[in-house]
Amino acid sequence: MAVSAKLGPSKVKITFSNGVDEKGKEKRRSKSYSNIKPAANDQDIYDVATTLIGLQNSKALEVQRLDEKEIVEA
């Protein structure tokens, strides 16, 4: 059975450093932003994420784009 994939909305996840625990291991926290247009290009998303990071007090560790696809029978 053939299937096809349809792009759905994307998310942007920014992971921040949240200090260290009692063992010296880095603690992390993240914020996600939903309903990003599937057609948005990576550079535009990164630029917006960088602006959002600039408004935070914590150090950013990574920016991820999470794309969703709906898989249906063709």
Predicted model as a PDB file, atoms N, CA, C, CB and O in Angstrom, pLDDT in the B-factor column:
MODEL        1                                                                  
ATOM      1  N   MET A   1       0.842  -1.167   0.000  1.00 84.00           N  
ATOM      2  CA  MET A   1       0.000   0.000   0.000  1.00 84.00           C  
ATOM      3  C   MET A   1       0.895   1.240   0.000  1.00 84.00           C  
ATOM      4  CB  MET A   1      -0.962  -0.008   1.217  1.00 84.00           C  
ATOM      5  O   MET A   1       1.756   1.403   0.865  1.00 84.00           O  
ATOM      6  N   ALA A   2       0.677   2.092  -0.970  1.00 93.00           N  
ATOM      7  CA  ALA A   2       1.474   3.311  -1.071  1.00 93.00           C  
ATOM      8  C   ALA A   2       0.943   4.380  -0.122  1.00 93.00           C  
ATOM      9  CB  ALA A   2       1.477   3.834  -2.516  1.00 93.00           C  
ATOM     10  O   ALA A   2      -0.261   4.491   0.112  1.00 93.00           O  
ATOM     11  N   VAL A   3       1.842   5.135   0.396  1.00 94.00           N  
ATOM     12  CA  VAL A   3       1.468   6.239   1.282  1.00 94.00           C  
ATOM     13  C   VAL A   3       2.160   7.509   0.815  1.00 94.00           C  
ATOM     14  CB  VAL A   3       1.838   5.923   2.760  1.00 94.00           C  
ATOM     15  O   VAL A   3       3.153   7.463   0.090  1.00 94.00           O  
ATOM     16  N   SER A   4       1.632   8.614   1.233  1.00 94.00           N  
ATOM     17  CA  SER A   4       2.287   9.891   0.973  1.00 94.00           C  
ATOM     18  C   SER A   4       2.305  10.696   2.270  1.00 94.00           C  
ATOM     19  CB  SER A   4       1.561  10.680  -0.171  1.00 94.00           C  
ATOM     20  O   SER A   4       1.509  10.463   3.179  1.00 94.00           O  
ATOM     21  N   ALA A   5       3.220  11.632   2.329  1.00 92.00           N  
ATOM     22  CA  ALA A   5       3.359  12.453   3.527  1.00 92.00           C  
ATOM     23  C   ALA A   5       2.979  13.888   3.214  1.00 92.00           C  
ATOM     24  CB  ALA A   5       4.793  12.384   4.078  1.00 92.00           C  
ATOM     25  O   ALA A   5       3.362  14.444   2.185  1.00 92.00           O  
ATOM     26  N   LYS A   6       2.230  14.461   4.109  1.00 89.00           N  
ATOM     27  CA  LYS A   6       1.794  15.854   3.974  1.00 89.00           C  
ATOM     28  C   LYS A   6       2.420  16.640   5.121  1.00 89.00           C  
ATOM     29  CB  LYS A   6       0.216  15.978   3.985  1.00 89.00           C  
ATOM     30  O   LYS A   6       2.259  16.290   6.290  1.00 89.00           O  
ATOM     31  N   LEU A   7       3.132  17.703   4.770  1.00 88.00           N  
ATOM     32  CA  LEU A   7       3.770  18.513   5.795  1.00 88.00           C  
ATOM     33  C   LEU A   7       2.734  19.196   6.688  1.00 88.00           C  
ATOM     34  CB  LEU A   7       4.680  19.555   5.152  1.00 88.00           C  
ATOM     35  O   LEU A   7       1.756  19.766   6.204  1.00 88.00           O  
ATOM     36  N   GLY A   8       2.966  19.129   7.980  1.00 88.00           N  
ATOM     37  CA  GLY A   8       2.116  19.810   8.957  1.00 88.00           C  
ATOM     38  C   GLY A   8       2.876  20.971   9.560  1.00 88.00           C  
ATOM     39  O   GLY A   8       3.975  21.297   9.112  1.00 88.00           O  
ATOM     40  N   PRO A   9       2.309  21.587  10.557  1.00 89.00           N  
ATOM     41  CA  PRO A   9       3.005  22.710  11.192  1.00 89.00           C  
ATOM     42  C   PRO A   9       4.286  22.259  11.879  1.00 89.00           C  
ATOM     43  CB  PRO A   9       2.092  23.395  12.202  1.00 89.00           C  
ATOM     44  O   PRO A   9       4.428  21.102  12.273  1.00 89.00           O  
ATOM     45  N   SER A  10       5.199  23.184  12.011  1.00 93.00           N  
ATOM     46  CA  SER A  10       6.472  22.916  12.672  1.00 93.00           C  
ATOM     47  C   SER A  10       6.476  23.558  14.053  1.00 93.00           C  
ATOM     48  CB  SER A  10       7.655  23.439  11.823  1.00 93.00           C  
ATOM     49  O   SER A  10       5.608  24.361  14.394  1.00 93.00           O  
ATOM     50  N   LYS A  11       7.470  23.181  14.827  1.00 96.00           N  
ATOM     51  CA  LYS A  11       7.709  23.788  16.132  1.00 96.00           C  
ATOM     52  C   LYS A  11       9.164  24.203  16.203  1.00 96.00           C  
ATOM     53  CB  LYS A  11       7.349  22.811  17.292  1.00 96.00           C  
ATOM     54  O   LYS A  11      10.022  23.640  15.523  1.00 96.00           O  
ATOM     55  N   VAL A  12       9.426  25.186  17.026  1.00 97.00           N  
ATOM     56  CA  VAL A  12      10.797  25.565  17.335  1.00 97.00           C  
ATOM     57  C   VAL A  12      11.000  25.329  18.815  1.00 97.00           C  
ATOM     58  CB  VAL A  12      11.095  27.053  16.945  1.00 97.00           C  
ATOM     59  O   VAL A  12      10.212  25.787  19.643  1.00 97.00           O  
ATOM     60  N   LYS A  13      12.052  24.617  19.142  1.00 98.00           N  
ATOM     61  CA  LYS A  13      12.366  24.318  20.535  1.00 98.00           C  
ATOM     62  C   LYS A  13      13.728  24.930  20.865  1.00 98.00           C  
ATOM     63  CB  LYS A  13      12.361  22.774  20.798  1.00 98.00           C  
ATOM     64  O   LYS A  13      14.732  24.629  20.219  1.00 98.00           O  
ATOM     65  N   ILE A  14      13.742  25.781  21.868  1.00 98.00           N  
ATOM     66  CA  ILE A  14      14.988  26.410  22.313  1.00 98.00           C  
ATOM     67  C   ILE A  14      15.323  25.834  23.682  1.00 98.00           C  
ATOM     68  CB  ILE A  14      14.862  27.987  22.366  1.00 98.00           C  
ATOM     69  O   ILE A  14      14.511  25.894  24.605  1.00 98.00           O  
ATOM     70  N   THR A  15      16.517  25.280  23.808  1.00 98.00           N  
ATOM     71  CA  THR A  15      16.957  24.698  25.070  1.00 98.00           C  
ATOM     72  C   THR A  15      17.931  25.653  25.742  1.00 98.00           C  
ATOM     73  CB  THR A  15      17.611  23.308  24.848  1.00 98.00           C  
ATOM     74  O   THR A  15      18.877  26.142  25.124  1.00 98.00           O  
ATOM     75  N   PHE A  16      17.676  25.909  27.029  1.00 97.00           N  
ATOM     76  CA  PHE A  16      18.484  26.846  27.809  1.00 97.00           C  
ATOM     77  C   PHE A  16      19.203  26.118  28.937  1.00 97.00           C  
ATOM     78  CB  PHE A  16      17.606  27.977  28.379  1.00 97.00           C  
ATOM     79  O   PHE A  16      18.744  25.085  29.426  1.00 97.00           O  
ATOM     80  N   SER A  17      20.325  26.671  29.333  1.00 96.00           N  
ATOM     81  CA  SER A  17      21.008  26.188  30.525  1.00 96.00           C  
ATOM     82  C   SER A  17      20.236  26.706  31.731  1.00 96.00           C  
ATOM     83  CB  SER A  17      22.514  26.650  30.562  1.00 96.00           C  
ATOM     84  O   SER A  17      19.795  27.855  31.757  1.00 96.00           O  
ATOM     85  N   ASN A  18      20.081  25.845  32.720  1.00 95.00           N  
ATOM     86  CA  ASN A  18      19.354  26.232  33.929  1.00 95.00           C  
ATOM     87  C   ASN A  18      20.210  25.951  35.166  1.00 95.00           C  
ATOM     88  CB  ASN A  18      18.003  25.476  34.020  1.00 95.00           C  
ATOM     89  O   ASN A  18      19.711  25.473  36.185  1.00 95.00           O  
ATOM     90  N   GLY A  19      21.499  26.256  35.059  1.00 94.00           N  
ATOM     91  CA  GLY A  19      22.406  26.044  36.180  1.00 94.00           C  
ATOM     92  C   GLY A  19      22.919  24.607  36.217  1.00 94.00           C  
ATOM     93  O   GLY A  19      22.833  23.877  35.230  1.00 94.00           O  
ATOM     94  N   VAL A  20      23.442  24.225  37.345  1.00 94.00           N  
ATOM     95  CA  VAL A  20      23.955  22.859  37.526  1.00 94.00           C  
ATOM     96  C   VAL A  20      23.328  22.262  38.779  1.00 94.00           C  
ATOM     97  CB  VAL A  20      25.521  22.847  37.628  1.00 94.00           C  
ATOM     98  O   VAL A  20      22.954  22.977  39.709  1.00 94.00           O  
ATOM     99  N   ASP A  21      23.222  20.933  38.784  1.00 96.00           N  
ATOM    100  CA  ASP A  21      22.671  20.270  39.964  1.00 96.00           C  
ATOM    101  C   ASP A  21      23.774  20.011  40.981  1.00 96.00           C  
ATOM    102  CB  ASP A  21      21.977  18.948  39.575  1.00 96.00           C  
ATOM    103  O   ASP A  21      24.921  20.410  40.777  1.00 96.00           O  
ATOM    104  N   GLU A  22      23.428  19.347  42.071  1.00 96.00           N  
ATOM    105  CA  GLU A  22      24.374  19.107  43.163  1.00 96.00           C  
ATOM    106  C   GLU A  22      25.564  18.237  42.744  1.00 96.00           C  
ATOM    107  CB  GLU A  22      23.655  18.453  44.324  1.00 96.00           C  
ATOM    108  O   GLU A  22      26.595  18.227  43.416  1.00 96.00           O  
ATOM    109  N   LYS A  23      25.416  17.506  41.632  1.00 96.00           N  
ATOM    110  CA  LYS A  23      26.505  16.667  41.129  1.00 96.00           C  
ATOM    111  C   LYS A  23      27.330  17.367  40.054  1.00 96.00           C  
ATOM    112  CB  LYS A  23      25.947  15.370  40.577  1.00 96.00           C  
ATOM    113  O   LYS A  23      28.254  16.780  39.490  1.00 96.00           O  
ATOM    114  N   GLY A  24      26.995  18.613  39.776  1.00 96.00           N  
ATOM    115  CA  GLY A  24      27.728  19.380  38.779  1.00 96.00           C  
ATOM    116  C   GLY A  24      27.238  19.176  37.361  1.00 96.00           C  
ATOM    117  O   GLY A  24      27.835  19.688  36.414  1.00 96.00           O  
ATOM    118  N   LYS A  25      26.142  18.423  37.205  1.00 95.00           N  
ATOM    119  CA  LYS A  25      25.591  18.171  35.868  1.00 95.00           C  
ATOM    120  C   LYS A  25      24.700  19.347  35.456  1.00 95.00           C  
ATOM    121  CB  LYS A  25      24.784  16.830  35.839  1.00 95.00           C  
ATOM    122  O   LYS A  25      23.916  19.856  36.257  1.00 95.00           O  
ATOM    123  N   GLU A  26      24.832  19.765  34.207  1.00 95.00           N  
ATOM    124  CA  GLU A  26      24.060  20.890  33.712  1.00 95.00           C  
ATOM    125  C   GLU A  26      22.571  20.571  33.688  1.00 95.00           C  
ATOM    126  CB  GLU A  26      24.534  21.284  32.324  1.00 95.00           C  
ATOM    127  O   GLU A  26      22.161  19.523  33.188  1.00 95.00           O  
ATOM    128  N   LYS A  27      21.770  21.475  34.227  1.00 96.00           N  
ATOM    129  CA  LYS A  27      20.323  21.335  34.161  1.00 96.00           C  
ATOM    130  C   LYS A  27      19.849  22.129  32.944  1.00 96.00           C  
ATOM    131  CB  LYS A  27      19.628  21.834  35.490  1.00 96.00           C  
ATOM    132  O   LYS A  27      20.377  23.196  32.631  1.00 96.00           O  
ATOM    133  N   ARG A  28      18.846  21.583  32.272  1.00 97.00           N  
ATOM    134  CA  ARG A  28      18.320  22.212  31.065  1.00 97.00           C  
ATOM    135  C   ARG A  28      16.826  22.471  31.213  1.00 97.00           C  
ATOM    136  CB  ARG A  28      18.593  21.331  29.831  1.00 97.00           C  
ATOM    137  O   ARG A  28      16.120  21.766  31.935  1.00 97.00           O  
ATOM    138  N   ARG A  29      16.375  23.478  30.527  1.00 96.00           N  
ATOM    139  CA  ARG A  29      14.937  23.717  30.387  1.00 96.00           C  
ATOM    140  C   ARG A  29      14.723  24.172  28.954  1.00 96.00           C  
ATOM    141  CB  ARG A  29      14.398  24.790  31.433  1.00 96.00           C  
ATOM    142  O   ARG A  29      15.633  24.703  28.318  1.00 96.00           O  
ATOM    143  N   SER A  30      13.527  23.962  28.457  1.00 97.00           N  
ATOM    144  CA  SER A  30      13.285  24.345  27.068  1.00 97.00           C  
ATOM    145  C   SER A  30      11.945  25.053  26.934  1.00 97.00           C  
ATOM    146  CB  SER A  30      13.329  23.113  26.152  1.00 97.00           C  
ATOM    147  O   SER A  30      11.053  24.913  27.770  1.00 97.00           O  
ATOM    148  N   LYS A  31      11.839  25.801  25.876  1.00 96.00           N  
ATOM    149  CA  LYS A  31      10.596  26.474  25.494  1.00 96.00           C  
ATOM    150  C   LYS A  31      10.329  26.114  24.042  1.00 96.00           C  
ATOM    151  CB  LYS A  31      10.683  28.042  25.697  1.00 96.00           C  
ATOM    152  O   LYS A  31      11.234  26.097  23.209  1.00 96.00           O  
ATOM    153  N   SER A  32       9.052  25.823  23.759  1.00 97.00           N  
ATOM    154  CA  SER A  32       8.661  25.492  22.399  1.00 97.00           C  
ATOM    155  C   SER A  32       7.651  26.502  21.884  1.00 97.00           C  
ATOM    156  CB  SER A  32       8.085  24.075  22.330  1.00 97.00           C  
ATOM    157  O   SER A  32       6.811  27.009  22.627  1.00 97.00           O  
ATOM    158  N   TYR A  33       7.752  26.775  20.619  1.00 96.00           N  
ATOM    159  CA  TYR A  33       6.842  27.688  19.938  1.00 96.00           C  
ATOM    160  C   TYR A  33       6.211  26.913  18.791  1.00 96.00           C  
ATOM    161  CB  TYR A  33       7.586  28.985  19.424  1.00 96.00           C  
ATOM    162  O   TYR A  33       6.910  26.407  17.913  1.00 96.00           O  
ATOM    163  N   SER A  34       4.875  26.822  18.802  1.00 95.00           N  
ATOM    164  CA  SER A  34       4.149  25.986  17.849  1.00 95.00           C  
ATOM    165  C   SER A  34       3.597  26.788  16.681  1.00 95.00           C  
ATOM    166  CB  SER A  34       3.020  25.265  18.548  1.00 95.00           C  
ATOM    167  O   SER A  34       3.704  28.013  16.622  1.00 95.00           O  
ATOM    168  N   ASN A  35       3.011  26.056  15.770  1.00 93.00           N  
ATOM    169  CA  ASN A  35       2.308  26.605  14.608  1.00 93.00           C  
ATOM    170  C   ASN A  35       3.202  27.438  13.697  1.00 93.00           C  
ATOM    171  CB  ASN A  35       1.153  27.445  15.067  1.00 93.00           C  
ATOM    172  O   ASN A  35       2.778  28.465  13.167  1.00 93.00           O  
ATOM    173  N   ILE A  36       4.433  26.991  13.522  1.00 94.00           N  
ATOM    174  CA  ILE A  36       5.321  27.617  12.552  1.00 94.00           C  
ATOM    175  C   ILE A  36       4.909  27.121  11.161  1.00 94.00           C  
ATOM    176  CB  ILE A  36       6.836  27.288  12.860  1.00 94.00           C  
ATOM    177  O   ILE A  36       4.673  25.929  10.963  1.00 94.00           O  
ATOM    178  N   LYS A  37       4.827  28.031  10.220  1.00 91.00           N  
ATOM    179  CA  LYS A  37       4.438  27.645   8.867  1.00 91.00           C  
ATOM    180  C   LYS A  37       5.436  26.642   8.297  1.00 91.00           C  
ATOM    181  CB  LYS A  37       4.341  28.887   7.954  1.00 91.00           C  
ATOM    182  O   LYS A  37       6.646  26.843   8.404  1.00 91.00           O  
ATOM    183  N   PRO A  38       4.940  25.567   7.696  1.00 88.00           N  
ATOM    184  CA  PRO A  38       5.861  24.572   7.122  1.00 88.00           C  
ATOM    185  C   PRO A  38       6.780  25.169   6.053  1.00 88.00           C  
ATOM    186  CB  PRO A  38       5.068  23.417   6.521  1.00 88.00           C  
ATOM    187  O   PRO A  38       7.893  24.682   5.851  1.00 88.00           O  
ATOM    188  N   ALA A  39       6.325  26.209   5.377  1.00 90.00           N  
ATOM    189  CA  ALA A  39       7.125  26.811   4.307  1.00 90.00           C  
ATOM    190  C   ALA A  39       8.191  27.776   4.826  1.00 90.00           C  
ATOM    191  CB  ALA A  39       6.219  27.538   3.343  1.00 90.00           C  
ATOM    192  O   ALA A  39       9.029  28.244   4.055  1.00 90.00           O  
ATOM    193  N   ALA A  40       8.166  28.074   6.118  1.00 93.00           N  
ATOM    194  CA  ALA A  40       9.174  28.999   6.671  1.00 93.00           C  
ATOM    195  C   ALA A  40      10.565  28.409   6.492  1.00 93.00           C  
ATOM    196  CB  ALA A  40       8.900  29.290   8.178  1.00 93.00           C  
ATOM    197  O   ALA A  40      10.778  27.216   6.708  1.00 93.00           O  
ATOM    198  N   ASN A  41      11.504  29.252   6.096  1.00 94.00           N  
ATOM    199  CA  ASN A  41      12.850  28.701   5.887  1.00 94.00           C  
ATOM    200  C   ASN A  41      13.647  28.712   7.191  1.00 94.00           C  
ATOM    201  CB  ASN A  41      13.601  29.503   4.800  1.00 94.00           C  
ATOM    202  O   ASN A  41      13.349  29.455   8.126  1.00 94.00           O  
ATOM    203  N   ASP A  42      14.653  27.870   7.214  1.00 96.00           N  
ATOM    204  CA  ASP A  42      15.434  27.669   8.436  1.00 96.00           C  
ATOM    205  C   ASP A  42      16.104  28.952   8.916  1.00 96.00           C  
ATOM    206  CB  ASP A  42      16.486  26.602   8.207  1.00 96.00           C  
ATOM    207  O   ASP A  42      16.169  29.198  10.121  1.00 96.00           O  
ATOM    208  N   GLN A  43      16.598  29.766   8.001  1.00 97.00           N  
ATOM    209  CA  GLN A  43      17.290  30.993   8.398  1.00 97.00           C  
ATOM    210  C   GLN A  43      16.335  31.954   9.111  1.00 97.00           C  
ATOM    211  CB  GLN A  43      17.912  31.679   7.167  1.00 97.00           C  
ATOM    212  O   GLN A  43      16.694  32.555  10.123  1.00 97.00           O  
ATOM    213  N   ASP A  44      15.110  32.095   8.575  1.00 97.00           N  
ATOM    214  CA  ASP A  44      14.125  32.974   9.213  1.00 97.00           C  
ATOM    215  C   ASP A  44      13.768  32.469  10.613  1.00 97.00           C  
ATOM    216  CB  ASP A  44      12.854  33.075   8.344  1.00 97.00           C  
ATOM    217  O   ASP A  44      13.658  33.255  11.555  1.00 97.00           O  
ATOM    218  N   ILE A  45      13.592  31.172  10.739  1.00 96.00           N  
ATOM    219  CA  ILE A  45      13.273  30.599  12.052  1.00 96.00           C  
ATOM    220  C   ILE A  45      14.431  30.825  13.020  1.00 96.00           C  
ATOM    221  CB  ILE A  45      12.962  29.084  11.930  1.00 96.00           C  
ATOM    222  O   ILE A  45      14.217  31.191  14.176  1.00 96.00           O  
ATOM    223  N   TYR A  46      15.633  30.610  12.554  1.00 97.00           N  
ATOM    224  CA  TYR A  46      16.802  30.808  13.416  1.00 97.00           C  
ATOM    225  C   TYR A  46      16.923  32.267  13.837  1.00 97.00           C  
ATOM    226  CB  TYR A  46      18.084  30.358  12.699  1.00 97.00           C  
ATOM    227  O   TYR A  46      17.237  32.554  14.993  1.00 97.00           O  
ATOM    228  N   ASP A  47      16.679  33.186  12.913  1.00 97.00           N  
ATOM    229  CA  ASP A  47      16.757  34.616  13.233  1.00 97.00           C  
ATOM    230  C   ASP A  47      15.741  35.002  14.311  1.00 97.00           C  
ATOM    231  CB  ASP A  47      16.524  35.459  11.969  1.00 97.00           C  
ATOM    232  O   ASP A  47      16.057  35.763  15.225  1.00 97.00           O  
ATOM    233  N   VAL A  48      14.527  34.473  14.198  1.00 96.00           N  
ATOM    234  CA  VAL A  48      13.507  34.757  15.216  1.00 96.00           C  
ATOM    235  C   VAL A  48      13.913  34.139  16.555  1.00 96.00           C  
ATOM    236  CB  VAL A  48      12.120  34.216  14.770  1.00 96.00           C  
ATOM    237  O   VAL A  48      13.770  34.764  17.606  1.00 96.00           O  
ATOM    238  N   ALA A  49      14.418  32.912  16.505  1.00 97.00           N  
ATOM    239  CA  ALA A  49      14.867  32.254  17.744  1.00 97.00           C  
ATOM    240  C   ALA A  49      15.984  33.060  18.405  1.00 97.00           C  
ATOM    241  CB  ALA A  49      15.354  30.810  17.451  1.00 97.00           C  
ATOM    242  O   ALA A  49      16.007  33.203  19.628  1.00 97.00           O  
ATOM    243  N   THR A  50      16.896  33.578  17.613  1.00 97.00           N  
ATOM    244  CA  THR A  50      17.993  34.380  18.155  1.00 97.00           C  
ATOM    245  C   THR A  50      17.465  35.640  18.837  1.00 97.00           C  
ATOM    246  CB  THR A  50      18.980  34.756  17.041  1.00 97.00           C  
ATOM    247  O   THR A  50      17.976  36.051  19.878  1.00 97.00           O  
ATOM    248  N   THR A  51      16.447  36.245  18.247  1.00 97.00           N  
ATOM    249  CA  THR A  51      15.832  37.422  18.868  1.00 97.00           C  
ATOM    250  C   THR A  51      15.184  37.052  20.197  1.00 97.00           C  
ATOM    251  CB  THR A  51      14.786  38.049  17.924  1.00 97.00           C  
ATOM    252  O   THR A  51      15.325  37.773  21.184  1.00 97.00           O  
ATOM    253  N   LEU A  52      14.472  35.922  20.219  1.00 96.00           N  
ATOM    254  CA  LEU A  52      13.839  35.470  21.466  1.00 96.00           C  
ATOM    255  C   LEU A  52      14.891  35.144  22.522  1.00 96.00           C  
ATOM    256  CB  LEU A  52      12.950  34.236  21.206  1.00 96.00           C  
ATOM    257  O   LEU A  52      14.702  35.442  23.701  1.00 96.00           O  
ATOM    258  N   ILE A  53      15.984  34.541  22.107  1.00 97.00           N  
ATOM    259  CA  ILE A  53      17.066  34.207  23.041  1.00 97.00           C  
ATOM    260  C   ILE A  53      17.621  35.484  23.665  1.00 97.00           C  
ATOM    261  CB  ILE A  53      18.197  33.417  22.322  1.00 97.00           C  
ATOM    262  O   ILE A  53      17.970  35.500  24.846  1.00 97.00           O  
ATOM    263  N   GLY A  54      17.701  36.547  22.880  1.00 96.00           N  
ATOM    264  CA  GLY A  54      18.221  37.805  23.380  1.00 96.00           C  
ATOM    265  C   GLY A  54      17.355  38.425  24.473  1.00 96.00           C  
ATOM    266  O   GLY A  54      17.814  39.292  25.216  1.00 96.00           O  
ATOM    267  N   LEU A  55      16.105  37.981  24.569  1.00 95.00           N  
ATOM    268  CA  LEU A  55      15.193  38.502  25.594  1.00 95.00           C  
ATOM    269  C   LEU A  55      15.240  37.686  26.878  1.00 95.00           C  
ATOM    270  CB  LEU A  55      13.772  38.528  25.062  1.00 95.00           C  
ATOM    271  O   LEU A  55      14.601  38.040  27.869  1.00 95.00           O  
ATOM    272  N   GLN A  56      15.997  36.594  26.859  1.00 93.00           N  
ATOM    273  CA  GLN A  56      16.068  35.689  28.013  1.00 93.00           C  
ATOM    274  C   GLN A  56      17.309  35.985  28.855  1.00 93.00           C  
ATOM    275  CB  GLN A  56      16.082  34.216  27.546  1.00 93.00           C  
ATOM    276  O   GLN A  56      18.293  36.537  28.364  1.00 93.00           O  
ATOM    277  N   ASN A  57      17.243  35.609  30.127  1.00 93.00           N  
ATOM    278  CA  ASN A  57      18.402  35.755  31.001  1.00 93.00           C  
ATOM    279  C   ASN A  57      19.328  34.541  30.944  1.00 93.00           C  
ATOM    280  CB  ASN A  57      17.947  35.985  32.427  1.00 93.00           C  
ATOM    281  O   ASN A  57      20.506  34.644  31.286  1.00 93.00           O  
ATOM    282  N   SER A  58      18.806  33.401  30.517  1.00 93.00           N  
ATOM    283  CA  SER A  58      19.587  32.166  30.497  1.00 93.00           C  
ATOM    284  C   SER A  58      20.352  32.003  29.190  1.00 93.00           C  
ATOM    285  CB  SER A  58      18.678  30.967  30.715  1.00 93.00           C  
ATOM    286  O   SER A  58      19.977  32.555  28.155  1.00 93.00           O  
ATOM    287  N   LYS A  59      21.418  31.242  29.264  1.00 95.00           N  
ATOM    288  CA  LYS A  59      22.241  30.957  28.086  1.00 95.00           C  
ATOM    289  C   LYS A  59      21.545  29.881  27.242  1.00 95.00           C  
ATOM    290  CB  LYS A  59      23.683  30.496  28.504  1.00 95.00           C  
ATOM    291  O   LYS A  59      21.128  28.848  27.764  1.00 95.00           O  
ATOM    292  N   ALA A  60      21.427  30.134  25.937  1.00 97.00           N  
ATOM    293  CA  ALA A  60      20.830  29.149  25.037  1.00 97.00           C  
ATOM    294  C   ALA A  60      21.861  28.093  24.665  1.00 97.00           C  
ATOM    295  CB  ALA A  60      20.273  29.831  23.767  1.00 97.00           C  
ATOM    296  O   ALA A  60      23.022  28.402  24.395  1.00 97.00           O  
ATOM    297  N   LEU A  61      21.413  26.842  24.656  1.00 97.00           N  
ATOM    298  CA  LEU A  61      22.291  25.734  24.307  1.00 97.00           C  
ATOM    299  C   LEU A  61      22.048  25.236  22.884  1.00 97.00           C  
ATOM    300  CB  LEU A  61      22.105  24.595  25.290  1.00 97.00           C  
ATOM    301  O   LEU A  61      22.987  24.854  22.185  1.00 97.00           O  
ATOM    302  N   GLU A  62      20.799  25.241  22.464  1.00 97.00           N  
ATOM    303  CA  GLU A  62      20.516  24.783  21.097  1.00 97.00           C  
ATOM    304  C   GLU A  62      19.142  25.257  20.640  1.00 97.00           C  
ATOM    305  CB  GLU A  62      20.598  23.247  21.012  1.00 97.00           C  
ATOM    306  O   GLU A  62      18.252  25.551  21.439  1.00 97.00           O  
ATOM    307  N   VAL A  63      19.013  25.317  19.315  1.00 98.00           N  
ATOM    308  CA  VAL A  63      17.748  25.660  18.668  1.00 98.00           C  
ATOM    309  C   VAL A  63      17.404  24.495  17.747  1.00 98.00           C  
ATOM    310  CB  VAL A  63      17.838  27.034  17.870  1.00 98.00           C  
ATOM    311  O   VAL A  63      18.214  24.089  16.913  1.00 98.00           O  
ATOM    312  N   GLN A  64      16.196  23.963  17.907  1.00 98.00           N  
ATOM    313  CA  GLN A  64      15.777  22.843  17.072  1.00 98.00           C  
ATOM    314  C   GLN A  64      14.496  23.202  16.321  1.00 98.00           C  
ATOM    315  CB  GLN A  64      15.568  21.572  17.928  1.00 98.00           C  
ATOM    316  O   GLN A  64      13.614  23.881  16.847  1.00 98.00           O  
ATOM    317  N   ARG A  65      14.422  22.734  15.098  1.00 97.00           N  
ATOM    318  CA  ARG A  65      13.189  22.819  14.333  1.00 97.00           C  
ATOM    319  C   ARG A  65      12.594  21.426  14.299  1.00 97.00           C  
ATOM    320  CB  ARG A  65      13.433  23.380  12.885  1.00 97.00           C  
ATOM    321  O   ARG A  65      13.262  20.465  13.917  1.00 97.00           O  
ATOM    322  N   LEU A  66      11.333  21.318  14.702  1.00 96.00           N  
ATOM    323  CA  LEU A  66      10.664  20.022  14.746  1.00 96.00           C  
ATOM    324  C   LEU A  66       9.531  20.040  13.731  1.00 96.00           C  
ATOM    325  CB  LEU A  66      10.130  19.701  16.183  1.00 96.00           C  
ATOM    326  O   LEU A  66       8.514  20.700  13.939  1.00 96.00           O  
ATOM    327  N   ASP A  67       9.709  19.318  12.636  1.00 94.00           N  
ATOM    328  CA  ASP A  67       8.701  19.259  11.579  1.00 94.00           C  
ATOM    329  C   ASP A  67       7.796  18.055  11.787  1.00 94.00           C  
ATOM    330  CB  ASP A  67       9.366  19.198  10.190  1.00 94.00           C  
ATOM    331  O   ASP A  67       8.250  16.980  12.180  1.00 94.00           O  
ATOM    332  N   GLU A  68       6.515  18.248  11.518  1.00 92.00           N  
ATOM    333  CA  GLU A  68       5.551  17.158  11.619  1.00 92.00           C  
ATOM    334  C   GLU A  68       5.048  16.822  10.220  1.00 92.00           C  
ATOM    335  CB  GLU A  68       4.367  17.536  12.564  1.00 92.00           C  
ATOM    336  O   GLU A  68       4.900  17.691   9.361  1.00 92.00           O  
ATOM    337  N   LYS A  69       4.791  15.532  10.021  1.00 91.00           N  
ATOM    338  CA  LYS A  69       4.208  15.082   8.755  1.00 91.00           C  
ATOM    339  C   LYS A  69       3.041  14.162   9.065  1.00 91.00           C  
ATOM    340  CB  LYS A  69       5.267  14.358   7.860  1.00 91.00           C  
ATOM    341  O   LYS A  69       3.086  13.347   9.987  1.00 91.00           O  
ATOM    342  N   GLU A  70       2.011  14.316   8.276  1.00 90.00           N  
ATOM    343  CA  GLU A  70       0.890  13.392   8.367  1.00 90.00           C  
ATOM    344  C   GLU A  70       1.067  12.385   7.230  1.00 90.00           C  
ATOM    345  CB  GLU A  70      -0.508  14.145   8.280  1.00 90.00           C  
ATOM    346  O   GLU A  70       1.217  12.764   6.069  1.00 90.00           O  
ATOM    347  N   ILE A  71       1.048  11.116   7.578  1.00 92.00           N  
ATOM    348  CA  ILE A  71       1.221  10.064   6.572  1.00 92.00           C  
ATOM    349  C   ILE A  71      -0.147   9.465   6.274  1.00 92.00           C  
ATOM    350  CB  ILE A  71       2.228   8.958   7.060  1.00 92.00           C  
ATOM    351  O   ILE A  71      -0.844   8.995   7.174  1.00 92.00           O  
ATOM    352  N   VAL A  72      -0.523   9.489   4.994  1.00 89.00           N  
ATOM    353  CA  VAL A  72      -1.838   8.990   4.578  1.00 89.00           C  
ATOM    354  C   VAL A  72      -1.675   8.046   3.390  1.00 89.00           C  
ATOM    355  CB  VAL A  72      -2.790  10.166   4.213  1.00 89.00           C  
ATOM    356  O   VAL A  72      -0.656   8.063   2.701  1.00 89.00           O  
ATOM    357  N   GLU A  73      -2.698   7.224   3.165  1.00 89.00           N  
ATOM    358  CA  GLU A  73      -2.692   6.352   1.996  1.00 89.00           C  
ATOM    359  C   GLU A  73      -2.790   7.205   0.747  1.00 89.00           C  
ATOM    360  CB  GLU A  73      -3.851   5.326   2.054  1.00 89.00           C  
ATOM    361  O   GLU A  73      -3.555   8.168   0.699  1.00 89.00           O  
ATOM    362  N   ALA A  74      -2.020   6.852  -0.252  1.00 84.00           N  
ATOM    363  CA  ALA A  74      -2.032   7.623  -1.504  1.00 84.00           C  
ATOM    364  C   ALA A  74      -3.207   7.209  -2.377  1.00 84.00           C  
ATOM    365  CB  ALA A  74      -0.709   7.433  -2.273  1.00 84.00           C  
ATOM    366  O   ALA A  74      -3.383   7.746  -3.470  1.00 84.00           O  
TER     367      ALA A  74                                                      
ENDMDL                                                                          
END                                                                             
